[in-house]
Amino acid sequence: MTDALELHCVFRQTNSESGLIDWIQNAFLQDAALIINPASFSFDRIAVLDVVNLIHRPVMELHIATSTNARISACVTSVPACNIRQHQW
């Protein structure tokens, strides 16, 4: 699908906050859009939020969880499956 849309996609996974921040900064330097599933990094990681806010292209925050998950229910203005540019971590 990415070929048909002429998109270059990079998929990454890490448990390292510093690694995640490096990748987001790299996306900023490349003027890229960002789709992120921040998992537990979305609840108290100011550094991750700060670097995400650098991105000028569209940012989609994607959480993979059931809507009955208490942590997800605590999110402000959440849309099932994703929030776009509503970083209120």
Backbone as JSON Lines, residues from 0, in Angstrom:
{"i":0,"aa":"M","n":[0.81,-1.19,0.0],"ca":[0.0,0.0,0.0],"c":[0.86,1.26,0.0]}
{"i":1,"aa":"T","n":[1.97,1.23,0.72],"ca":[2.82,2.42,0.76],"c":[3.41,2.73,-0.61]}
{"i":2,"aa":"D","n":[3.7,1.69,-1.39],"ca":[4.21,1.91,-2.74],"c":[3.17,2.6,-3.61]}
{"i":3,"aa":"A","n":[1.93,2.16,-3.51],"ca":[0.85,2.77,-4.31],"c":[0.66,4.24,-3.96]}
{"i":4,"aa":"L","n":[0.87,4.58,-2.7],"ca":[0.72,5.97,-2.26],"c":[2.02,6.76,-2.33]}
{"i":5,"aa":"E","n":[3.07,6.09,-2.78],"ca":[4.4,6.69,-2.88],"c":[4.87,7.24,-1.53]}
{"i":6,"aa":"L","n":[4.69,6.41,-0.5],"ca":[5.12,6.77,0.85],"c":[6.31,5.92,1.25]}
{"i":7,"aa":"H","n":[7.19,6.51,2.02],"ca":[8.29,5.76,2.62],"c":[7.97,5.63,4.1]}
{"i":8,"aa":"C","n":[7.77,4.41,4.57],"ca":[7.42,4.18,5.97],"c":[8.55,3.45,6.68]}
{"i":9,"aa":"V","n":[8.78,3.86,7.91],"ca":[9.76,3.21,8.77],"c":[9.03,2.74,10.01]}
{"i":10,"aa":"F","n":[9.19,1.47,10.35],"ca":[8.55,0.89,11.53],"c":[9.62,0.57,12.55]}
{"i":11,"aa":"R","n":[9.37,1.03,13.79],"ca":[10.35,0.79,14.85],"c":[9.63,0.45,16.14]}
{"i":12,"aa":"Q","n":[10.33,-0.29,17.01],"ca":[9.79,-0.63,18.33],"c":[10.94,-0.58,19.32]}
{"i":13,"aa":"T","n":[10.66,0.0,20.5],"ca":[11.69,0.06,21.52],"c":[11.05,0.12,22.91]}
{"i":14,"aa":"N","n":[11.81,-0.29,23.88],"ca":[11.43,-0.11,25.28],"c":[12.28,0.99,25.91]}
{"i":15,"aa":"S","n":[13.1,1.65,25.1],"ca":[14.02,2.67,25.58],"c":[13.47,4.06,25.29]}
{"i":16,"aa":"E","n":[13.26,4.84,26.33],"ca":[12.76,6.21,26.14],"c":[13.76,7.04,25.34]}
{"i":17,"aa":"S","n":[15.04,6.91,25.61],"ca":[16.04,7.7,24.89],"c":[16.08,7.3,23.41]}
{"i":18,"aa":"G","n":[15.93,6.01,23.13],"ca":[15.89,5.56,21.74],"c":[14.69,6.12,21.01]}
{"i":19,"aa":"L","n":[13.54,6.12,21.68],"ca":[12.32,6.68,21.1],"c":[12.49,8.16,20.79]}
{"i":20,"aa":"I","n":[13.07,8.9,21.72],"ca":[13.3,10.33,21.52],"c":[14.24,10.56,20.34]}
{"i":21,"aa":"D","n":[15.3,9.77,20.23],"ca":[16.22,9.89,19.09],"c":[15.49,9.68,17.77]}
{"i":22,"aa":"W","n":[14.62,8.66,17.71],"ca":[13.88,8.39,16.48],"c":[12.92,9.53,16.13]}
{"i":23,"aa":"I","n":[12.26,10.09,17.13],"ca":[11.33,11.2,16.87],"c":[12.1,12.43,16.41]}
{"i":24,"aa":"Q","n":[13.26,12.7,17.02],"ca":[14.09,13.81,16.56],"c":[14.55,13.59,15.13]}
{"i":25,"aa":"N","n":[14.85,12.37,14.77],"ca":[15.23,12.04,13.4],"c":[14.08,12.32,12.44]}
{"i":26,"aa":"A","n":[12.85,11.97,12.84],"ca":[11.68,12.27,12.02],"c":[11.54,13.78,11.82]}
{"i":27,"aa":"F","n":[11.78,14.54,12.88],"ca":[11.73,16.01,12.79],"c":[12.76,16.51,11.78]}
{"i":28,"aa":"L","n":[13.99,16.01,11.87],"ca":[15.05,16.45,10.96],"c":[14.74,16.1,9.51]}
{"i":29,"aa":"Q","n":[13.99,15.02,9.31],"ca":[13.61,14.61,7.96],"c":[12.29,15.22,7.52]}
{"i":30,"aa":"D","n":[11.71,16.08,8.34],"ca":[10.41,16.72,8.07],"c":[9.35,15.67,7.75]}
{"i":31,"aa":"A","n":[9.3,14.63,8.58],"ca":[8.4,13.51,8.35],"c":[7.17,13.6,9.26]}
{"i":32,"aa":"A","n":[6.11,12.95,8.83],"ca":[4.93,12.77,9.67],"c":[5.26,11.66,10.67]}
{"i":33,"aa":"L","n":[4.4,11.51,11.68],"ca":[4.69,10.54,12.73],"c":[3.41,9.83,13.16]}
{"i":34,"aa":"I","n":[3.46,8.52,13.19],"ca":[2.42,7.71,13.82],"c":[3.1,7.02,14.98]}
{"i":35,"aa":"I","n":[2.58,7.24,16.18],"ca":[3.25,6.75,17.37],"c":[2.27,6.05,18.29]}
{"i":36,"aa":"N","n":[2.68,4.91,18.79],"ca":[1.98,4.23,19.87],"c":[2.9,4.37,21.09]}
{"i":37,"aa":"P","n":[2.72,5.43,21.88],"ca":[3.66,5.69,22.96],"c":[3.52,4.77,24.17]}
{"i":38,"aa":"A","n":[2.45,3.98,24.22],"ca":[2.23,3.05,25.34],"c":[2.42,3.77,26.66]}
{"i":39,"aa":"S","n":[3.21,3.21,27.55],"ca":[3.37,3.82,28.88],"c":[4.14,5.13,28.83]}
{"i":40,"aa":"F","n":[4.84,5.41,27.73],"ca":[5.54,6.68,27.62],"c":[4.59,7.87,27.55]}
{"i":41,"aa":"S","n":[3.3,7.62,27.31],"ca":[2.34,8.71,27.15],"c":[1.79,9.24,28.46]}
{"i":42,"aa":"F","n":[2.12,8.61,29.58],"ca":[1.49,9.0,30.83],"c":[2.31,9.93,31.7]}
{"i":43,"aa":"D","n":[3.62,9.89,31.63],"ca":[4.4,10.78,32.48],"c":[5.77,11.12,31.9]}
{"i":44,"aa":"R","n":[5.9,11.07,30.61],"ca":[7.18,11.32,29.97],"c":[7.17,12.67,29.24]}
{"i":45,"aa":"I","n":[7.55,13.71,29.94],"ca":[7.54,15.06,29.37],"c":[8.52,15.16,28.21]}
{"i":46,"aa":"A","n":[9.66,14.5,28.28],"ca":[10.65,14.57,27.2],"c":[10.08,14.04,25.89]}
{"i":47,"aa":"V","n":[9.3,12.96,25.96],"ca":[8.69,12.41,24.75],"c":[7.68,13.41,24.19]}
{"i":48,"aa":"L","n":[6.86,13.98,25.03],"ca":[5.88,14.98,24.57],"c":[6.58,16.18,23.95]}
{"i":49,"aa":"D","n":[7.64,16.67,24.58],"ca":[8.37,17.82,24.04],"c":[8.9,17.55,22.64]}
{"i":50,"aa":"V","n":[9.48,16.37,22.42],"ca":[10.04,16.07,21.12],"c":[8.93,15.82,20.08]}
{"i":51,"aa":"V","n":[7.82,15.23,20.49],"ca":[6.7,15.04,19.56],"c":[6.18,16.41,19.1]}
{"i":52,"aa":"N","n":[6.17,17.37,19.98],"ca":[5.69,18.71,19.63],"c":[6.59,19.44,18.64]}
{"i":53,"aa":"L","n":[7.79,18.92,18.39],"ca":[8.67,19.5,17.36],"c":[8.17,19.21,15.95]}
{"i":54,"aa":"I","n":[7.46,18.1,15.79],"ca":[7.05,17.63,14.47],"c":[6.07,18.62,13.84]}
{"i":55,"aa":"H","n":[6.39,19.06,12.63],"ca":[5.52,20.0,11.91],"c":[4.51,19.29,11.02]}
{"i":56,"aa":"R","n":[4.8,18.08,10.65],"ca":[3.9,17.28,9.81],"c":[2.83,16.64,10.69]}
{"i":57,"aa":"P","n":[1.84,16.0,10.09],"ca":[0.8,15.35,10.9],"c":[1.38,14.33,11.89]}
{"i":58,"aa":"V","n":[0.79,14.31,13.08],"ca":[1.16,13.35,14.12],"c":[-0.1,12.6,14.5]}
{"i":59,"aa":"M","n":[-0.02,11.27,14.47],"ca":[-1.14,10.44,14.91],"c":[-0.67,9.62,16.09]}
{"i":60,"aa":"E","n":[-1.4,9.74,17.18],"ca":[-1.12,8.93,18.36],"c":[-2.08,7.75,18.34]}
{"i":61,"aa":"L","n":[-1.53,6.57,18.3],"ca":[-2.32,5.35,18.17],"c":[-2.13,4.5,19.42]}
{"i":62,"aa":"H","n":[-3.24,4.16,20.08],"ca":[-3.18,3.28,21.25],"c":[-3.9,1.98,20.91]}
{"i":63,"aa":"I","n":[-3.25,0.89,21.15],"ca":[-3.84,-0.41,20.89],"c":[-4.3,-0.97,22.23]}
{"i":64,"aa":"A","n":[-5.6,-0.82,22.48],"ca":[-6.17,-1.27,23.75],"c":[-7.68,-1.29,23.6]}
{"i":65,"aa":"T","n":[-8.34,-1.93,24.52],"ca":[-9.8,-1.91,24.52],"c":[-10.28,-0.59,25.1]}
{"i":66,"aa":"S","n":[-11.45,-0.17,24.71],"ca":[-11.99,1.11,25.19],"c":[-12.35,1.07,26.67]}
{"i":67,"aa":"T","n":[-12.39,-0.11,27.25],"ca":[-12.71,-0.22,28.67],"c":[-11.45,-0.14,29.54]}
{"i":68,"aa":"N","n":[-10.29,-0.05,28.9],"ca":[-9.04,0.07,29.63],"c":[-9.06,1.36,30.44]}
{"i":69,"aa":"A","n":[-8.85,1.27,31.75],"ca":[-8.95,2.44,32.64],"c":[-7.93,3.51,32.28]}
{"i":70,"aa":"R","n":[-6.75,3.12,31.85],"ca":[-5.73,4.12,31.5],"c":[-6.16,4.89,30.26]}
{"i":71,"aa":"I","n":[-6.72,4.2,29.29],"ca":[-7.17,4.86,28.07],"c":[-8.37,5.75,28.38]}
{"i":72,"aa":"S","n":[-9.27,5.29,29.22],"ca":[-10.45,6.08,29.57],"c":[-10.06,7.39,30.24]}
{"i":73,"aa":"A","n":[-8.88,7.44,30.85],"ca":[-8.43,8.66,31.51],"c":[-7.93,9.7,30.51]}
{"i":74,"aa":"C","n":[-7.68,9.29,29.27],"ca":[-7.19,10.24,28.26],"c":[-8.26,11.28,27.93]}
{"i":75,"aa":"V","n":[-7.82,12.47,27.68],"ca":[-8.73,13.56,27.36],"c":[-8.99,13.55,25.86]}
{"i":76,"aa":"T","n":[-10.22,13.77,25.46],"ca":[-10.64,13.86,24.07],"c":[-10.13,12.69,23.23]}
{"i":77,"aa":"S","n":[-10.35,11.49,23.68],"ca":[-9.83,10.39,22.89],"c":[-10.87,9.9,21.89]}
{"i":78,"aa":"V","n":[-10.35,9.46,20.78],"ca":[-11.16,8.9,19.7],"c":[-10.79,7.42,19.67]}
{"i":79,"aa":"P","n":[-11.72,6.52,19.5],"ca":[-11.34,5.11,19.47],"c":[-10.19,4.87,18.49]}
{"i":80,"aa":"A","n":[-9.15,4.26,18.97],"ca":[-7.95,3.87,18.23],"c":[-6.93,4.98,18.06]}
{"i":81,"aa":"C","n":[-7.3,6.25,18.0],"ca":[-6.24,7.24,17.79],"c":[-6.65,8.65,18.19]}
{"i":82,"aa":"N","n":[-5.66,9.46,18.45],"ca":[-5.81,10.9,18.63],"c":[-4.88,11.55,17.63]}
{"i":83,"aa":"I","n":[-5.32,12.61,17.0],"ca":[-4.45,13.3,16.07],"c":[-4.19,14.69,16.63]}
{"i":84,"aa":"R","n":[-2.93,14.99,16.9],"ca":[-2.47,16.28,17.42],"c":[-3.21,16.71,18.67]}
{"i":85,"aa":"Q","n":[-3.46,15.79,19.56],"ca":[-4.09,16.15,20.84],"c":[-3.23,15.61,21.96]}
{"i":86,"aa":"H","n":[-2.02,16.07,22.02],"ca":[-1.06,15.55,22.99],"c":[-1.28,16.22,24.33]}
{"i":87,"aa":"Q","n":[-2.09,15.59,25.14],"ca":[-2.37,16.09,26.47],"c":[-1.93,15.07,27.48]}
{"i":88,"aa":"W","n":[-0.76,14.45,27.22],"ca":[-0.26,13.4,28.08],"c":[-0.09,13.98,29.43]}
